[in-house]
Amino acid sequence: MATRSFKLRLHVLGSKLHKWLAIFVGVQVLLWMITGALMSFLDIEEVRSEHVVSRAPEVLPADAVMPHWLDSSEGVVSLATRAVGGRAVTEVRRDDGSVTLRDPDSGILLSPLPAASAQAIARYAWTGPPTTIATTRLIEDAVGTEFRGPFPAWQITYGDEDNTRVYIDASSGSVLAARSDTWRLFDFVWGLHIMDWTQRDRINSWWLLLFGIGGTIIAVSGFVLLANRFPRIRRRAKHVPNAP
């Protein structure tokens, strides 16, 4: 009898915990479902106002001061002096998206960067424990989902335990992306989360929208069922005195 009584109390306690936790956790789950379905329905270009606001850089005016060695100022949107691989360079960007690096004094073309310069950039960018550079290769095509350009780019792989890789723009010397085995695991899980198993960047697929709507219906119906499980307060019937 004592064992049965203990099991009964344990069952009642577990039922109460399940019921109340279902309310608190269920509210957040319902919000996840509703907001997830809403984000899947919205067009990301409209969210960013890309359909009405141009982000194209403004071309420098014709009378802007240009270096004497610049062969053509047509379409130039920016001139900047910065450090690449431990040396000062002048970066020239044009409205067609092209980027070239030149010597600030002579104007000698420095890009595309050689492997030695890319390795120097990678060494400077590394802030982890001491390591070496395992491999260096020039890539001109997408590397799965972890890097999609611009090309050409240098892929520098470090000799650390996480197999960290950096992608360096061969034209500008900029570090475009840093990837690792941990990133690959996250990328795989992210693809499962947003139900995009190939591109990993589509958050408004019909699959995700349908499952988001379905999850919302399940969550709402669960609240209805949960409400029906609550003990009803029985009101005492009011006795009406008989008329004389």
C-alpha positions as CSV (number, residue, x, y, z in Angstrom):
1,M,0.0,0.0,0.0
2,A,2.8,2.4,0.9
3,T,4.5,1.7,-2.4
4,R,1.2,2.3,-4.3
5,S,0.7,5.5,-2.4
6,F,4.2,6.7,-3.2
7,K,3.7,5.9,-6.9
8,L,0.4,7.7,-7.0
9,R,1.9,10.8,-5.4
10,L,4.8,10.6,-7.8
11,H,2.4,10.3,-10.7
12,V,0.4,13.3,-9.5
13,L,3.5,15.4,-9.0
14,G,4.8,14.5,-12.5
15,S,1.5,15.3,-14.0
16,K,1.4,18.7,-12.4
17,L,5.0,19.5,-13.4
18,H,4.3,18.4,-17.0
19,K,1.1,20.5,-17.1
20,W,2.6,23.7,-15.8
21,L,5.9,23.4,-17.7
22,A,3.9,22.7,-20.8
23,I,2.3,26.2,-20.4
24,F,5.5,28.1,-19.9
25,V,7.6,26.2,-22.5
26,G,4.6,25.9,-24.8
27,V,4.2,29.7,-25.0
28,Q,7.8,30.1,-26.3
29,V,7.4,27.2,-28.7
30,L,4.2,28.8,-30.0
31,L,6.2,32.1,-30.5
32,W,8.9,30.1,-32.3
33,M,6.4,28.5,-34.7
34,I,4.5,31.8,-35.4
35,T,7.6,33.9,-35.9
36,G,9.4,31.2,-37.9
37,A,6.4,30.9,-40.3
38,L,6.2,34.7,-40.6
39,M,9.9,35.0,-41.4
40,S,9.6,32.2,-44.0
41,F,6.8,34.1,-45.7
42,L,8.5,37.4,-45.9
43,D,10.8,38.2,-48.8
44,I,14.3,38.9,-47.4
45,E,15.0,41.5,-50.2
46,E,11.9,43.4,-49.1
47,V,12.9,43.1,-45.5
48,R,16.3,44.7,-46.3
49,S,14.5,47.3,-48.6
50,E,16.8,46.2,-51.4
51,H,13.9,46.6,-53.9
52,V,13.7,50.3,-53.3
53,V,17.1,51.4,-51.9
54,S,20.3,51.0,-54.0
55,R,23.5,50.1,-52.2
56,A,25.7,50.7,-55.2
57,P,28.8,52.8,-54.4
58,E,28.9,56.3,-55.8
59,V,31.6,56.9,-58.5
60,L,34.2,59.5,-57.7
61,P,33.7,62.9,-59.5
62,A,35.8,63.6,-62.5
63,D,37.7,66.4,-60.8
64,A,38.8,64.2,-57.8
65,V,42.5,64.1,-57.1
66,M,43.9,60.9,-58.5
67,P,47.4,59.4,-58.3
68,H,49.7,60.3,-61.2
69,W,50.2,56.6,-62.1
70,L,46.5,55.7,-62.4
71,D,46.0,54.8,-66.0
72,S,42.2,55.4,-66.0
73,S,40.0,57.1,-63.5
74,E,36.8,55.9,-65.2
75,G,34.4,54.1,-62.8
76,V,36.6,54.5,-59.7
77,V,34.6,54.5,-56.5
78,S,37.3,54.5,-53.9
79,L,41.1,54.8,-53.4
80,A,42.4,53.6,-50.1
81,T,45.9,53.0,-48.6
82,R,46.0,50.0,-46.3
83,A,48.4,47.3,-45.1
84,V,48.5,43.9,-46.9
85,G,51.0,41.3,-45.8
86,G,53.0,43.8,-43.8
87,R,53.4,46.4,-46.6
88,A,51.4,49.6,-47.5
89,V,49.4,49.3,-50.7
90,T,46.8,51.4,-52.6
91,E,43.5,49.7,-53.2
92,V,41.6,50.8,-56.3
93,R,37.9,49.8,-56.4
94,R,35.7,50.4,-59.5
95,D,31.9,50.3,-60.0
96,D,32.1,47.0,-61.8
97,G,33.2,45.4,-58.6
98,S,36.8,44.9,-59.6
99,V,39.6,45.5,-57.0
100,T,43.3,46.0,-57.7
101,L,46.3,46.6,-55.5
102,R,49.1,48.9,-56.5
103,D,52.3,50.2,-55.1
104,P,51.5,53.6,-53.6
105,D,54.6,55.3,-55.1
106,S,55.2,53.6,-58.5
107,G,51.7,52.3,-59.2
108,I,53.1,48.9,-60.0
109,L,50.2,46.3,-60.1
110,L,50.5,43.9,-57.2
111,S,47.4,41.8,-57.7
112,P,46.6,39.0,-58.1
113,L,48.6,38.3,-55.0
114,P,51.1,35.4,-55.0
115,A,51.0,32.5,-52.6
116,A,53.7,34.0,-50.3
117,S,51.7,37.2,-49.8
118,A,48.5,35.2,-49.1
119,Q,50.4,33.2,-46.5
120,A,51.7,36.3,-44.9
121,I,48.2,37.7,-44.6
122,A,47.0,34.4,-43.1
123,R,49.8,34.4,-40.5
124,Y,49.0,38.0,-39.5
125,A,45.2,37.1,-39.2
126,W,45.9,34.1,-36.9
127,T,45.3,34.8,-33.2
128,G,45.1,31.3,-31.8
129,P,47.8,29.1,-30.3
130,P,51.0,28.8,-32.3
131,T,50.5,26.7,-35.5
132,T,51.7,26.2,-39.0
133,I,50.3,26.6,-42.5
134,A,49.4,23.1,-43.8
135,T,48.3,23.8,-47.3
136,T,47.9,26.7,-49.8
137,R,45.9,26.5,-53.0
138,L,44.3,28.9,-55.4
139,I,40.6,28.2,-56.0
140,E,38.3,29.5,-58.7
141,D,35.2,27.6,-58.0
142,A,32.8,27.3,-55.0
143,V,33.9,25.0,-52.2
144,G,30.7,23.3,-51.2
145,T,28.6,25.6,-49.0
146,E,31.6,27.1,-47.1
147,F,32.8,29.5,-49.7
148,R,31.2,30.8,-52.9
149,G,33.4,33.6,-54.0
150,P,34.6,36.1,-55.1
151,F,37.2,34.3,-57.2
152,P,40.1,33.8,-57.5
153,A,40.8,33.3,-53.9
154,W,43.5,31.7,-51.8
155,Q,42.5,28.9,-49.4
156,I,45.0,28.7,-46.6
157,T,44.6,25.7,-44.2
158,Y,46.3,25.9,-40.8
159,G,47.7,23.0,-39.0
160,D,45.5,23.3,-35.9
161,E,43.2,20.6,-34.5
162,D,40.1,22.2,-35.9
163,N,41.4,22.2,-39.4
164,T,40.8,26.0,-39.7
165,R,40.8,27.4,-43.2
166,V,40.8,31.1,-44.4
167,Y,39.8,32.4,-47.8
168,I,41.8,35.4,-49.0
169,D,40.8,37.5,-52.0
170,A,43.6,37.2,-54.5
171,S,42.7,40.6,-55.9
172,S,42.3,42.7,-52.7
173,G,44.1,40.6,-50.1
174,S,41.0,40.7,-47.8
175,V,40.1,37.8,-45.6
176,L,36.8,36.8,-47.0
177,A,35.9,33.9,-44.7
178,A,37.2,31.6,-42.0
179,R,35.9,28.1,-41.8
180,S,36.7,25.0,-39.6
181,D,35.4,21.5,-38.8
182,T,33.2,23.1,-36.1
183,W,31.8,25.4,-38.7
184,R,30.9,22.4,-40.9
185,L,29.0,20.8,-38.1
186,F,27.2,24.1,-37.4
187,D,26.4,24.4,-41.1
188,F,25.0,20.9,-41.3
189,V,22.8,21.5,-38.2
190,W,21.7,24.9,-39.6
191,G,20.6,23.3,-42.8
192,L,18.5,20.9,-40.9
193,H,17.0,23.7,-38.8
194,I,15.9,25.8,-41.8
195,M,15.2,22.8,-43.9
196,D,17.6,23.8,-46.7
197,W,19.8,20.8,-47.3
198,T,21.8,22.1,-50.2
199,Q,22.3,25.9,-50.1
200,R,22.0,26.6,-46.4
201,D,20.8,30.1,-46.9
202,R,17.1,29.9,-47.9
203,I,14.9,30.8,-45.0
204,N,11.7,31.2,-47.0
205,S,11.3,27.8,-48.7
206,W,7.9,26.4,-49.0
207,W,9.0,23.4,-46.9
208,L,9.9,25.6,-44.0
209,L,6.7,27.7,-44.4
210,L,4.4,24.6,-44.4
211,F,6.1,23.0,-41.5
212,G,6.0,26.3,-39.6
213,I,2.3,26.7,-40.2
214,G,1.8,23.0,-39.2
215,G,3.8,23.4,-36.0
216,T,1.7,26.5,-35.1
217,I,-1.5,24.5,-35.5
218,I,-0.1,21.7,-33.4
219,A,1.0,24.2,-30.7
220,V,-2.4,25.9,-30.6
221,S,-4.3,22.7,-30.6
222,G,-2.0,21.5,-27.8
223,F,-3.0,24.5,-25.7
224,V,-6.7,23.7,-26.3
225,L,-6.2,20.1,-25.2
226,L,-4.1,21.3,-22.2
227,A,-6.9,23.7,-21.1
228,N,-9.4,20.8,-21.2
229,R,-7.2,18.8,-18.8
230,F,-7.3,21.4,-16.1
231,P,-9.7,20.4,-13.3
232,R,-12.9,22.2,-13.5
233,I,-14.2,24.2,-10.6
234,R,-17.4,22.7,-9.6
235,R,-19.8,25.3,-8.5
236,R,-22.2,24.3,-5.8
237,A,-25.7,24.3,-7.1
238,K,-27.8,27.0,-5.5
239,H,-30.9,25.7,-3.9
240,V,-33.9,27.8,-4.8
241,P,-36.4,27.8,-2.0
242,N,-39.8,26.4,-2.9
243,A,-42.5,29.0,-3.3
244,P,-45.1,29.0,-0.5
